[in-house]
Amino acid sequence: MNNFFNSLFLPWLDLLALAWFAAWWSGYVWYTDHRVTTRPTLRRQMDKYVREWIVQMVGRDNRMLDVNIMRNLTRSSQFFASTTMLILGALVALMGYAEKAAGVIAELPFTQQVSERVWELKILLLVLIFIFAFFKLSWSIRQFGLASVLVGSTRKTPQDVEEFAPHIDRIAALASFASGNFNNGLRAYYFGVAALSWFLHPILMIAMTVSVVYVLHQREFRSKTLQILCGG
């Protein structure tokens, strides 16, 4: 039993890299999604356009365009959810070849030598990341589906669109929740790249985590796409 726990022991550098990874991921999610701020982000700007789209949808007699938009949004989540299942299958299969994979990686320069058990823990981290991504993406599919039902249940064009304000708010809120879960699932892919670098060296994982957060921050807060959406 002692030998088993000793084989699971992580050096302090690996523990630091793992804590660094978790802190930066959770911190970035709080910074972008949960803190109170008026600073524009891609998601907030798109939420405004989604509500405007729903208002236009209510005023249309033929809503095939709106159904197709919902279908396209759902397909994006479906693609990544199915891809996530394939990745999880590959990772579970890799668990059975941890010793061989560790031997291959050990031959590369500047890689860290670890036990087979620690290698399995690193694979387990990737498994947990993509399980998280699958749950987020599959819930996004469900929410887009529910929003589609609400689109279908919208009555004929009213005299005053504002009469449909509560219904519009419901559809816009569901679409926003679905978009948020899709974003979180997609972020897991980015952070999965950082976790993958842990197989080579914990210092590389630390650097990759910072790089991933930088890329996400640039795209969410400083991208040309956001400038266009803001009218810049």
N, C-alpha and C positions, 0 to 999 in steps of 0.2 A: 504493500500500500504506500509506504514512504517513497519507494522508487517511482510509483505512478505520479504522485504529487510533485516529486522533484523533476520529473520529465515535463510537467506542465508549468514549471517556474519560468516566468518571463524576466529577462534582464531589465534593469531599470530604464534603459534606453527604449526598449520595446513598450514598457508600461507608459513612459512619457509620450511616445508616439501615439499610442492608443488613446490616452486621455486627451491629447492635443486634437486628434481627429474628432473625437466625440464632442469636445467643447466648441470647436469651430463649426461643426455641422449644426448643432443645436443653437449656437449663438447666431449663425446666419439666418436660420429659420425664424428665430425671434425678431431679428433686425428687419427682415423683409416683410413678414406676415403679421406679426402680433404687436409691434410697438406702435404707439399713437403718433402719427406724423402726417403732414399734408404733402410731403415730398412725393412727386409722381413716380410711379413704377409701371413696368409693363402690364402687370396684372390689374392695377387700379385703373389705368387708362383703358384697357380692354373691357373692364367691367362697365365703364361709361358707354362704350360703343355697343356692348351687348344689350344694355337697357334701351338705347336708342333703336337698335335693331328690333327688339321686341315691340316697342311702340309702333314702328313701321309695320311690323307683322300684323298687329291687331287691326290696322287700317286697311289691310289688303283682303280682297275677296279670294284670290288664288294664292295659296300658301305653299305651293310645291317648292318654291325657292327656299323657304324657311325649313321645310322638311329636309331638303338636301344639305343645307348648312349643318343641321343637327346630325345628319348621317355622317358627314365628313368629320365633324368633331369627335364623334363616337369612334370612327375608324382609327383615328390616331391613338386613342387609348387602347383599343383592341389590339393594334399592331404591337405596341410596347408590352402589353400584358402577355400576349402569346410568346413574344421574344423572351420575356422574363422567365416564363416556364421552361423554355429551352435552356436558358442559362443555368437555372436551378438544377435541371437534370444533369447538365454537364458537371456542375460543381459537386453534386452528390456522387457522381461516378468518379470524379477526381479523388474523393476521399479514400477510395480503395487503392489508389496508386500514389498515395502521398509520399511513400518512401522513394519511389522511382523519380517522381517529379522533384523532390527535394535534392536528389542526387544530380539531376540535370542542372538545376539552378545553382547548386554549389560549385559547379565548374565555371560559372561566369565570374569575371573579375569584380571585385568590390562587393560581393554578396556576403551576407551574414550566415554563419554556420549555426543551425538550430536543430533541435531534436525532431523526430517524426511527430510527436504529440503537439509540439508548438506549431509545426507546419499545419496540422489538422485544425488547430485553433484559428490560424489565419484563413484557412478555407472556410471555417465556420463563420467567421466575420462576414465574408462575402455572401454566404448563404443567407445570413440574417438581413443583410442590406437588401438583397433582391427579394426576399420574402416581404420585407417592408414595402418595396417598390410594387410588388404584385398586389398587395392589399390596397394600396393607394390607387393604382391604375384600375383595378377591377371595381372599386367603389366609384371611381370617376365614370366608368362605363354605365354603372347602374344609375348614377345621378343624371347623366346625359339622357338616358332612357326615360327617366321620370320627367325631365324637362320636355322631352318630345311628346309625352302623353299630354302634358299641360298645353303644349302648342296645339295638339289635335283637339283638345277640349275647348279651345277658344271659340266663342260664338261668332256669328257673322258681324260684320263691321258695325260698330255702334255709332250713334249720332255724335256722341262726345267720347273721345278716346280716354279722357280722364276718369270716366265711369269704370274703366277696366284697370285703374291704377293698382288696386290690390293684386289682381291677377298678373299684371305685368311685373310687379315686384316679386311675386312668387317664382315666376319663370326666370327672371334675371338672377335671383338669389340662388336658385338651383344650378343654373349655368355657371355662376361664379364659384360655388362650392366644387362643382365638377372640374372646373379649370384649375382651382387651387390644388385639388388632389392629383390632377395630372401633372402639375408643376412639381409637386413633392415627389411623385414617382420618377419624373425625369431627373430631378436633382440627385436621386439615389444612384442613377447611372453615373453621374459626374463624380460623386463621392466614391462610387465603386472603383473608378479608375485610381483614385488616391489610395484606397485600400489594397488594390492590386500591387501597387508599388511596395507595399510592406514585405512582399515575398523576396524582394531584393535586399532592402535595407531600411531600418526604421527612420533614419535621417532622410532618406528619399521620400518616405511616406509623409513626414513633416513638411517637406518642401512642396510635395504634390498637393497636400491639403490646402496650403496657403494659395497655391496656383489655381486650384479649382474654385476657391472662394473668390479670388480676384476675377476670374473669368465670369463667374455667375454675377458678381456685383457689377462688372462693366456692362454686361448685357441687360441687367435688370434696371440699372440706374443711369447709365451713361451711353447707351448705344444709339446709333443713328435711327434705328427703328423706333425707339422711344421718342426721339426728337420729332420724327414724322407724325407719330400718334398725338403728340402734344401740339402739333401745328407749327413746329419749328422749321 
